[in-house]
Amino acid sequence: MKGNLPDRYEVESSWVHEYHDAIAGLENELSLKLEEFRVPQTGLYRSVASGNYITGAVTYRDGLWCQTAVLRQKVDALLYYLNDLYDESAA
């Protein structure tokens, strides 16, 4: 997933859901609790599509969105943690 994240400011919530599904699989397979590596609900938001500075009207894109940097940081932290676990078990 890390190498496939788009090079955009934000991504659709489907990316976050796919990542959370992968975490759930790891938790089940490895009997670990990985909650801290999930993107919190507060990390999802309505994305502004356009705004009118005169009237103050704002339109939003469909669905929820997440900053790509937030998702990337969570993925990187999880990978670092899992690599560290692997290194410890291999020693």
C-alpha positions as CSV (number, residue, x, y, z in Angstrom):
1,M,0.0,0.0,0.0
2,K,2.8,2.4,0.9
3,G,4.2,2.5,-2.6
4,N,0.8,2.8,-4.2
5,L,-0.5,5.9,-2.3
6,P,-1.3,8.7,-4.8
7,D,0.9,11.7,-4.8
8,R,-2.0,14.0,-3.8
9,Y,-2.8,16.1,-0.8
10,E,-5.7,13.9,0.2
11,V,-7.1,10.5,-0.6
12,E,-10.6,9.0,-0.5
13,S,-11.7,7.2,2.7
14,S,-11.6,3.9,0.8
15,W,-7.8,4.0,1.1
16,V,-8.2,4.2,4.9
17,H,-10.7,1.4,4.9
18,E,-8.5,-0.8,2.9
19,Y,-5.6,-0.1,5.3
20,H,-7.8,-0.8,8.3
21,D,-8.8,-4.1,6.7
22,A,-5.1,-5.0,6.4
23,I,-4.5,-4.1,10.0
24,A,-7.5,-6.3,11.1
25,G,-5.9,-9.2,9.1
26,L,-2.6,-8.7,10.8
27,E,-4.2,-8.5,14.3
28,N,-6.0,-11.8,13.7
29,E,-3.0,-13.5,12.1
30,L,-0.4,-12.3,14.6
31,S,-2.5,-12.0,17.7
32,L,-1.5,-8.3,18.1
33,K,-3.3,-5.2,19.0
34,L,-2.5,-2.5,16.4
35,E,-5.2,0.1,17.2
36,E,-2.6,2.9,17.6
37,F,-1.6,2.5,13.9
38,R,-5.2,3.1,12.6
39,V,-6.2,6.5,11.2
40,P,-8.6,7.9,13.9
41,Q,-12.1,8.9,12.9
42,T,-11.1,12.5,13.4
43,G,-8.6,12.0,10.5
44,L,-11.5,11.7,8.1
45,Y,-13.3,14.9,7.0
46,R,-15.4,16.4,4.3
47,S,-13.2,17.9,1.6
48,V,-13.9,21.3,0.2
49,A,-14.4,21.3,-3.5
50,S,-14.9,25.1,-3.9
51,G,-15.8,28.2,-2.0
52,N,-17.1,31.6,-2.8
53,Y,-15.2,34.2,-0.7
54,I,-17.9,36.8,-1.4
55,T,-21.0,34.8,-0.3
56,G,-19.1,32.4,2.0
57,A,-20.8,29.4,0.2
58,V,-18.8,26.2,0.4
59,T,-19.3,23.1,-1.7
60,Y,-17.9,19.7,-0.6
61,R,-16.7,16.7,-2.5
62,D,-18.7,13.4,-2.0
63,G,-17.7,11.1,0.9
64,L,-15.0,11.5,3.5
65,W,-11.3,12.2,2.8
66,C,-8.0,11.9,4.6
67,Q,-4.7,13.8,4.2
68,T,-2.3,11.5,2.4
69,A,0.5,12.5,4.8
70,V,-1.6,11.2,7.8
71,L,-2.2,7.8,6.1
72,R,1.4,7.6,5.0
73,Q,2.7,8.3,8.5
74,K,0.4,5.5,10.0
75,V,1.6,3.0,7.3
76,D,5.2,3.9,7.9
77,A,4.8,3.6,11.7
78,L,3.2,0.2,11.3
79,L,5.9,-1.0,8.9
80,Y,8.6,0.2,11.3
81,Y,6.9,-1.6,14.2
82,L,6.5,-4.9,12.3
83,N,10.1,-4.8,11.1
84,D,11.2,-4.2,14.7
85,L,9.2,-7.2,15.9
86,Y,10.6,-9.3,13.1
87,D,14.2,-8.3,14.0
88,E,13.6,-9.1,17.7
89,S,12.2,-12.5,16.9
90,A,15.0,-13.3,14.5
91,A,17.7,-12.5,17.1
